[in-house]
Amino acid sequence: MNPAPPAPLTGITVVDFTIMIAGPYGARLLADAGAEVIKVESPDGDPMRKRTPIRDGQSSYFGALNAGKKSVMLDLKQAGPRKQALDLIADADVVIENFRPGVMKRLGLDYETCAAVNPRLIYCSISGYGQTGPKSGHPAYAPILHAVSGYDTANMHYQRGADAPASTGTFVADVMAGHVAYGAILTGLIGRATHGRGDHVDVALLDTMLSTLVYETQAAQADGPKPGKTVYRPARAGEEFVIIAAITDRNFQALAEAMNRPELLADHRFSTMASREQHWEEWQDIIAGWVRGQNAVEVEKYLLARGVPCSRFRTIDEALRDEHLVARGSLRTARDAAGSFQYLGAPFQSHNVAKPDDVVAVAELGADNDTVLEGA
């Protein structure tokens, strides 16, 4: 049997100055792919170390964002530790930071300074509005970018009867920015392999959120009456809800047959995708009427067996217990001072990325100072 190949980013060293969610998540994806990620923290540590859920003083929220990294504690307000950080950067491949523009310059660790000691460096900056432009200095977290991008308002308009944007509970902008940073850094590394030069990649949460609104940004620029968008409504089934997305004509035919409504196939309002879009609410009402009073689990099973895209609305706990995740190896195990817990690994499958049965360590604050800073 041939030995497993090394992970794709084996030999790549990342100096990670990030805190909170977007930057730490992007850097953790690099660690997932085999990079040595050195997380540089202040004496107070990343604030996420104190965020719930807490187990015996350890935050699994922090752990899920930082598993597989080394931790170095440096007070970057002091000249000596700043020099140590710059020494690390001189030998690194990547720097990633997510402070407000200007902070790294005040610390003497901005791109120009770092590139002077390491011209091949890929330096990734993540911020709310980007490194340039009139709003670049504005404070911004994910809920702010959800609002300013139009994302929340667009979703409000898709809700029947909603008269206010929904409260923000999941930080889409942060996680998406982490994904974008991962891809941007890999793009920089590939470019360096081609032409030998480093790069400063600038990831803005505003750009990231607008990139998710592919249809909406085009509709906003359309002349004349604004085009509509088909919105698949949750349908109540007993005490639960299901979503049925019979998008294609083949899906529609399978659903009409499953509903025992063959006459719908000849109905001019619904017989093609274009006509269904023109009579969308009527079509959704028919689906809701058929589902009403049935058992959600049985509806899901019945329609999936007939090739109709359908799902019951589940809780996060139910989703995590799905045997499909186990079969795919989507969940990984991390271990910190409080014990082990599971988290979602990289959201893609690869033969060369760490296997799900590997236990990944979460470093305590400053745990790697001696080994990483030796001689620095």
C-alpha positions in Angstrom: 0.0 0.0 0.0 1.4 3.4 -1.0 1.7 5.9 1.9 -0.8 8.7 2.1 0.5 11.8 0.3 1.3 14.9 2.5 -1.5 17.3 3.0 -1.7 20.0 0.3 -0.4 22.9 2.4 2.4 20.9 4.2 5.4 23.2 4.5 3.4 26.4 4.4 3.7 28.6 7.5 0.9 31.0 8.4 1.2 33.7 11.0 -2.3 34.3 12.2 -3.1 37.7 13.9 -6.9 37.2 13.7 -9.6 37.3 16.4 -13.3 36.6 16.6 -14.8 34.6 13.6 -13.9 35.5 10.0 -10.1 35.5 10.2 -9.8 32.6 12.7 -12.1 30.4 10.5 -10.2 31.2 7.3 -6.9 30.4 9.1 -8.3 27.2 10.5 -9.2 26.1 6.9 -5.5 26.5 6.1 -4.6 24.4 9.1 -7.1 21.8 7.9 -5.2 21.6 4.7 -1.9 21.0 6.4 -0.4 24.4 7.0 1.4 25.2 10.2 -0.7 28.0 11.6 0.8 30.1 14.4 -1.9 32.1 16.1 -0.5 35.2 17.7 -2.6 36.4 20.7 -2.4 39.3 23.1 -2.0 38.5 26.8 -5.8 38.6 27.1 -6.2 36.1 24.3 -8.7 36.0 21.5 -12.1 37.2 23.0 -13.7 34.0 21.6 -11.8 32.0 24.3 -14.5 33.4 26.7 -17.5 32.8 24.6 -20.1 30.1 25.3 -20.5 27.2 25.2 -17.9 26.9 28.0 -16.9 23.4 29.3 -14.6 23.5 32.4 -13.4 27.0 31.4 -12.8 26.0 27.8 -14.8 27.5 24.9 -15.7 24.9 22.2 -16.8 27.9 20.1 -13.2 29.1 20.1 -12.0 25.6 19.6 -14.1 25.0 16.5 -12.5 28.2 15.0 -8.9 27.5 16.0 -8.4 23.7 16.2 -5.0 22.6 14.8 -3.2 25.9 15.4 -0.3 26.7 17.6 -0.7 29.6 20.1 1.9 32.2 20.8 1.2 35.0 23.3 2.8 38.4 22.4 2.1 41.8 23.7 2.4 43.7 20.4 2.2 47.0 22.1 5.8 46.4 23.2 8.8 46.7 20.9 10.4 43.4 21.8 7.4 41.2 21.1 6.8 43.2 17.8 10.3 42.3 16.8 9.6 38.7 17.6 6.4 38.8 15.5 8.3 40.3 12.6 11.0 37.6 12.8 8.2 35.0 12.5 6.8 36.8 9.5 10.3 36.9 7.8 10.2 33.1 7.6 6.5 32.7 6.9 4.5 32.2 3.7 1.3 33.8 4.8 0.1 36.5 7.2 -3.6 36.8 7.9 -5.2 39.6 10.0 -8.7 41.0 10.5 -8.3 44.3 12.3 -9.7 47.6 11.3 -7.5 49.1 8.6 -4.7 51.1 10.2 -4.3 48.9 13.3 -1.5 46.7 11.8 0.3 49.8 10.5 0.3 51.3 14.1 1.8 48.1 15.3 4.5 48.2 12.6 3.2 45.0 11.0 1.4 46.4 8.0 1.9 44.8 4.5 4.6 47.2 3.4 6.7 46.6 6.5 6.3 42.8 6.3 6.9 42.7 2.6 10.1 44.5 3.1 11.5 41.7 5.2 9.7 39.0 3.2 8.9 39.9 -0.5 7.4 36.5 -1.2 4.8 37.0 1.6 1.1 36.5 0.9 -0.6 39.0 3.3 -4.3 38.7 3.7 -6.4 41.5 5.3 -10.0 40.9 6.3 -12.2 43.8 7.2 -15.8 45.1 7.0 -15.4 47.4 4.1 -12.0 46.6 2.7 -8.6 48.4 2.9 -9.7 51.3 0.5 -12.7 53.5 0.0 -14.4 56.1 2.1 -15.9 53.6 4.5 -12.8 51.5 5.1 -12.3 52.9 8.6 -15.9 52.3 9.7 -16.4 49.7 12.5 -18.2 46.7 11.3 -19.2 43.2 12.4 -21.3 40.6 10.6 -24.8 42.0 11.6 -23.8 45.4 10.3 -22.7 44.0 6.9 -25.9 42.0 6.7 -27.8 45.2 6.9 -25.6 47.5 4.8 -25.3 45.0 1.9 -29.1 44.7 1.5 -29.0 41.1 2.5 -31.4 41.5 5.4 -33.8 43.6 3.4 -33.9 41.2 0.5 -34.7 38.3 2.9 -37.4 40.4 4.5 -39.1 40.9 1.2 -39.2 37.2 0.7 -41.2 36.7 3.9 -45.0 36.9 3.5 -46.3 39.7 5.7 -42.9 40.7 7.2 -42.7 44.4 8.2 -39.2 44.4 9.6 -35.9 42.6 8.9 -35.3 39.4 10.9 -33.0 39.5 13.9 -29.5 38.3 13.1 -28.5 35.0 14.7 -26.1 33.4 12.3 -23.1 35.4 11.2 -23.1 34.5 7.5 -20.8 37.4 6.6 -18.1 36.1 8.9 -18.1 32.5 7.8 -18.4 33.5 4.1 -15.5 35.9 4.5 -13.4 33.0 6.0 -14.1 30.9 3.0 -13.2 33.8 0.7 -10.0 34.5 2.6 -9.0 30.8 2.3 -9.5 31.0 -1.5 -7.8 34.3 -1.8 -4.7 33.1 0.1 -4.5 30.0 -2.1 -4.8 32.2 -5.2 -1.9 34.3 -3.8 0.2 31.2 -3.2 -0.5 29.8 -6.7 0.4 33.2 -8.2 3.6 33.3 -6.2 4.5 29.8 -7.5 4.0 31.2 -11.0 5.8 34.6 -10.8 7.7 34.5 -7.5 6.2 37.6 -6.0 4.1 38.0 -2.9 0.8 39.8 -2.7 -1.6 41.7 -0.4 -5.1 40.2 -0.7 -7.9 42.4 0.6 -11.1 40.6 1.7 -14.1 42.9 2.5 -17.2 41.5 4.2 -19.3 43.9 2.2 -18.1 42.5 -1.1 -18.5 39.0 0.3 -22.2 39.6 1.3 -23.0 41.2 -2.1 -21.4 38.3 -3.8 -24.1 36.0 -2.3 -26.9 38.2 -3.8 -26.3 37.2 -7.4 -30.0 37.5 -8.5 -30.8 40.5 -6.3 -27.9 42.6 -7.6 -29.0 42.0 -11.1 -32.7 42.7 -10.4 -31.8 45.9 -8.7 -30.2 47.2 -12.0 -33.0 46.0 -14.3 -34.9 48.7 -16.2 -38.7 48.8 -16.0 -40.8 46.7 -13.7 -38.6 44.7 -11.3 -38.6 41.0 -12.1 -40.0 38.7 -9.4 -38.2 35.8 -7.8 -39.8 32.4 -7.0 -39.7 31.8 -3.3 -40.2 28.3 -2.0 -42.5 28.5 1.1 -42.3 26.2 4.1 -45.5 24.1 4.2 -47.0 23.0 7.5 -47.2 19.3 8.0 -48.8 18.6 11.4 -46.6 20.2 14.0 -43.7 20.6 11.7 -42.8 22.1 8.3 -41.4 20.8 5.1 -39.9 22.5 2.1 -40.6 21.1 -1.4 -38.6 22.5 -4.3 -39.9 21.0 -7.5 -37.7 23.2 -9.7 -37.5 21.5 -13.0 -40.3 20.2 -15.2 -39.3 16.7 -14.4 -39.6 17.5 -10.7 -43.0 19.1 -11.2 -44.2 16.0 -13.1 -43.0 13.7 -10.3 -44.7 15.9 -7.7 -48.0 16.1 -9.5 -48.0 12.3 -9.8 -47.0 11.9 -6.1 -49.9 14.2 -5.1 -52.3 12.2 -7.4 -53.0 15.4 -9.3 -52.4 14.4 -12.9 -54.6 17.3 -14.1 -52.0 19.7 -13.0 -49.8 18.5 -15.9 -52.2 19.9 -18.4 -53.1 23.0 -16.5 -51.8 26.0 -18.5 -50.9 27.8 -15.2 -48.4 25.1 -14.1 -47.4 23.0 -17.1 -44.1 24.7 -17.7 -41.6 26.4 -15.4 -42.3 29.8 -17.0 -46.0 29.5 -16.4 -45.5 28.3 -12.8 -43.4 31.4 -12.2 -46.4 33.5 -13.4 -48.8 31.7 -11.1 -46.3 31.0 -8.3 -48.4 31.8 -5.2 -51.3 29.6 -6.5 -48.8 26.8 -7.1 -47.4 27.1 -3.6 -50.9 27.2 -2.1 -51.7 23.9 -3.9 -48.6 22.3 -2.3 -49.4 23.7 1.1 -52.9 22.4 0.9 -51.7 18.9 0.0 -49.1 18.8 2.8 -51.5 20.1 5.5 -52.5 17.5 8.0 -49.8 15.0 6.9 -46.8 13.8 8.9 -43.7 15.7 8.0 -41.4 12.6 8.3 -43.7 10.6 6.0 -44.0 13.4 3.5 -40.3 13.7 3.2 -39.8 9.9 2.8 -42.6 9.6 0.3 -41.4 12.4 -1.9 -37.7 11.6 -1.8 -38.6 8.0 -2.9 -40.2 9.6 -6.0 -37.3 11.9 -6.8 -38.9 15.1 -5.6 -36.5 17.4 -3.7 -38.0 17.7 -0.2 -36.8 18.1 3.4 -38.3 18.4 6.8 -37.1 21.4 8.7 -34.8 20.0 11.3 -33.0 21.4 14.4 -29.2 21.7 14.4 -29.0 18.9 16.9 -30.9 16.6 14.5 -28.7 17.7 11.6 -25.5 16.9 13.5 -26.9 13.4 14.3 -27.6 12.6 10.6 -25.9 9.4 9.6 -25.0 11.1 6.3 -22.5 13.3 8.1 -20.9 10.3 9.7 -20.6 8.5 6.4 -19.0 11.5 4.7 -16.6 12.2 7.7 -17.9 15.8 7.9 -17.5 16.0 11.7 -14.0 16.1 13.2 -12.9 15.7 16.8 -11.0 18.3 18.7 -9.4 18.1 22.1 -8.8 20.9 24.6 -8.1 21.1 28.3 -11.7 20.2 29.0 -11.8 17.1 26.8 -13.0 16.3 23.3 -15.8 17.8 21.2 -16.9 17.6 17.6 -16.9 20.4 15.0 -17.4 20.7 11.3 -14.2 20.3 9.3 -13.4 21.8 6.0 -16.7 22.0 3.9 -15.2 19.9 1.1 -13.9 16.4 0.6 -10.4 15.7 -0.5 -8.2 12.6 -0.4 -5.3 14.7 0.8 -6.9 16.7 3.6 -6.7 15.4 7.2 -8.9 12.4 7.9 -11.9 12.8 10.2 -10.6 10.2 12.7 -7.6 12.4 13.5 -8.0 14.2 16.9 -7.0 17.9 16.5 -5.6 19.8 19.4 -6.8 23.2 20.5 -3.8 25.1 22.0 -4.0 26.9 25.3 -3.0 30.6 25.3 0.7 30.8 24.8 1.3 27.1 24.8 3.8 27.2 22.0 5.8 30.3 22.9 9.0 28.3 23.8 9.1 26.2 20.7 8.0 28.7 18.2 9.9 31.7 19.5 13.1 29.9 20.2 15.8 32.1 18.6 13.2 34.6 17.4 
